[in-house]
Amino acid sequence: MGEKGSALVEIKIAGRGGQGVVLASKIIAAALLEEGFWVQSFPSFGAERRGAPVAAFVRAAGEEITLRCAVRHPDWLLILDPALAANPLVLAGVTGSTSILVNSPRLPEALMEALMNALAQARPGRLFLVDATSIAAGLGLVTGSFPLVNTALTGAFARASGLVDRERILRAVGRLSPVRQADNQAAADQAFEAVQEVHP
């Protein structure tokens, strides 16, 4: 578990329309709230169509949050679609202290190249991978377009960040998933176990 203090933690979740980016932000915010943090959760939409890049944001702190602006330099970046990993808009604001969690079984070469370009000599704080696509597909959490990886990513985030415990993230998934709650909880639980830190 992470140490809850007054320090502000800012999280950016990036994916495509229809992947459940906003729901992921709500699940993480709900779990952090139960953990005792003050939280904010809000989306940011560009072109509002299925498959278009979208982002959502979460802030958490041990005291009341008075900021009302966009998240500019996230402490955590969660990438639901690995094809977006090298997108300059997704990586905007990443700094040498940003930790990144990517839905991928291995580090995409394009992401590593983009990170090095974005950060010059600085590397991200930490880098984590989880094959959320395989987890979602294995549980049948698939739409006509793609596997629904959002709930798996929330479980992986809980393990990687240490900000929220396993049971709280699973309860939040169960409360907020509109359908197939047990399967979505299983996805989060499997990703909690499967997430790996990498050292490129």
C-alpha positions in Angstrom: 0.0 0.0 0.0 1.1 3.5 -0.7 1.5 6.0 2.1 -1.5 8.4 2.0 -0.4 12.0 2.6 -1.2 15.5 1.4 0.8 15.0 -1.8 -1.3 15.3 -5.0 -1.3 12.3 -7.4 -2.6 12.9 -10.9 -3.5 10.1 -13.3 -4.2 10.2 -17.0 -6.0 7.3 -18.7 -5.8 7.2 -22.5 -7.6 4.9 -24.9 -10.2 4.9 -27.6 -13.9 5.7 -27.6 -15.7 2.5 -26.6 -12.9 1.0 -24.5 -14.4 2.3 -21.2 -11.8 5.0 -20.4 -14.2 7.1 -18.4 -15.5 4.0 -16.5 -11.9 3.1 -15.6 -11.4 6.6 -14.2 -14.6 6.3 -12.1 -13.5 2.9 -10.8 -10.1 4.1 -9.8 -11.6 7.3 -8.2 -14.2 5.2 -6.3 -11.5 2.9 -4.9 -9.3 5.8 -3.9 -12.2 7.5 -2.2 -12.8 4.3 -0.2 -9.1 4.3 0.6 -9.6 7.7 2.3 -8.3 10.0 -0.4 -10.0 13.2 -1.6 -10.6 12.6 -5.4 -11.6 14.2 -8.6 -12.5 12.3 -11.8 -13.3 13.9 -15.2 -13.1 13.1 -18.9 -11.7 14.9 -21.9 -13.1 14.2 -25.3 -11.8 15.1 -28.7 -13.8 13.8 -31.6 -16.7 12.0 -29.9 -16.9 8.8 -32.0 -16.2 5.2 -31.4 -12.5 4.4 -31.8 -11.3 8.0 -31.6 -8.6 8.8 -29.0 -10.1 9.8 -25.6 -8.7 10.5 -22.2 -9.9 10.7 -18.6 -8.2 12.0 -15.5 -8.2 11.3 -11.8 -6.7 13.4 -9.0 -6.2 12.1 -5.4 -4.8 13.7 -2.3 -4.9 13.3 1.4 -6.6 16.7 1.7 -9.2 18.6 -0.2 -8.3 19.3 -3.8 -9.0 22.8 -4.9 -7.5 22.6 -8.4 -10.0 22.9 -11.2 -7.7 22.8 -14.2 -6.7 20.0 -16.6 -4.0 17.5 -15.6 -0.9 18.7 -17.4 1.9 16.5 -16.0 0.5 13.2 -14.8 2.2 11.1 -12.1 0.6 8.0 -13.8 -0.2 7.4 -17.4 -2.4 4.4 -18.2 -2.6 3.4 -21.9 -5.4 1.1 -22.8 -4.6 0.8 -26.5 -0.9 0.1 -27.2 -1.3 1.5 -30.7 -1.7 4.9 -29.0 1.5 4.5 -27.0 3.6 6.7 -29.4 0.9 9.3 -30.0 2.3 12.7 -29.1 -1.1 13.8 -27.6 -1.1 10.7 -25.3 2.4 11.4 -24.2 1.9 15.1 -23.8 3.0 16.2 -20.3 4.9 13.1 -19.5 8.0 13.9 -17.4 10.9 12.0 -15.9 8.8 11.2 -12.9 5.8 9.9 -14.7 5.1 6.2 -14.2 3.5 4.4 -17.2 1.2 1.4 -17.4 0.6 -0.1 -20.9 -1.8 -2.7 -22.0 0.8 -4.9 -23.9 2.5 -8.2 -23.3 5.9 -6.5 -24.3 7.2 -3.0 -24.6 6.2 -1.6 -28.0 9.3 -0.4 -29.8 7.5 2.7 -30.9 6.7 3.6 -27.3 10.3 3.3 -26.2 11.4 5.5 -29.1 8.7 8.0 -28.4 9.5 8.1 -24.7 13.2 8.7 -25.4 12.3 11.5 -27.8 9.8 13.0 -25.3 12.1 12.7 -22.2 15.5 13.3 -23.8 17.8 11.6 -21.3 15.2 11.2 -18.6 13.3 8.0 -18.3 9.8 7.5 -16.8 9.6 7.0 -13.1 8.6 3.3 -13.6 7.2 1.3 -16.6 4.7 -1.5 -16.3 3.1 -3.9 -18.8 0.0 -6.1 -18.5 -1.6 -8.1 -21.3 -5.1 -6.8 -20.5 -6.3 -7.7 -24.0 -5.6 -11.4 -23.5 -7.2 -11.3 -20.0 -10.4 -9.6 -21.4 -10.6 -11.9 -24.4 -10.2 -15.0 -22.1 -13.2 -13.9 -20.1 -15.3 -13.0 -23.1 -15.2 -9.3 -22.4 -15.3 -8.3 -26.0 -17.4 -6.0 -28.1 -17.8 -6.1 -31.8 -14.7 -3.9 -32.2 -12.2 -4.9 -29.4 -11.7 -6.4 -26.0 -12.9 -4.3 -23.1 -9.6 -3.9 -21.2 -10.6 -1.1 -18.8 -11.4 -3.1 -15.7 -8.2 -5.2 -16.1 -6.2 -2.0 -16.3 -7.7 -0.8 -13.0 -6.5 -4.0 -11.2 -3.1 -3.6 -12.8 -2.9 0.0 -11.6 -3.8 -0.9 -8.1 -0.9 -3.4 -7.9 1.6 -1.2 -9.7 0.9 2.0 -7.9 0.2 0.7 -4.4 -2.3 3.5 -3.9 -5.3 1.2 -3.4 -5.6 -2.3 -2.2 -6.9 -5.3 -4.2 -10.2 -5.7 -2.4 -11.1 -2.0 -2.8 -10.5 -2.0 -6.5 -12.5 -5.2 -6.9 -15.4 -3.7 -4.9 -15.4 -0.6 -7.1 -15.3 -2.8 -10.3 -18.3 -4.7 -9.0 -20.3 -1.6 -8.1 -19.6 0.4 -11.2 -19.5 -2.2 -14.0 -22.9 -2.0 -15.8 -22.9 -5.6 -16.8 -21.0 -8.9 -16.1 -19.7 -7.7 -12.8 -18.1 -11.0 -11.8 -16.2 -11.3 -15.1 -15.0 -7.7 -14.8 -13.9 -8.3 -11.2 -12.1 -11.5 -12.5 -10.3 -9.3 -15.2 -9.2 -6.8 -12.5 -8.0 -9.6 -10.2 -6.1 -11.4 -13.0 -4.4 -8.2 -14.1 -3.5 -7.4 -10.5 -1.5 -10.7 -10.5 -0.2 -10.4 -14.0 1.2 -6.8 -14.2 5.0 -6.7 -14.5 7.5 -3.9 -14.1 10.0 -3.6 -16.9 13.4 -2.0 -17.0 14.1 -1.0 -20.6 
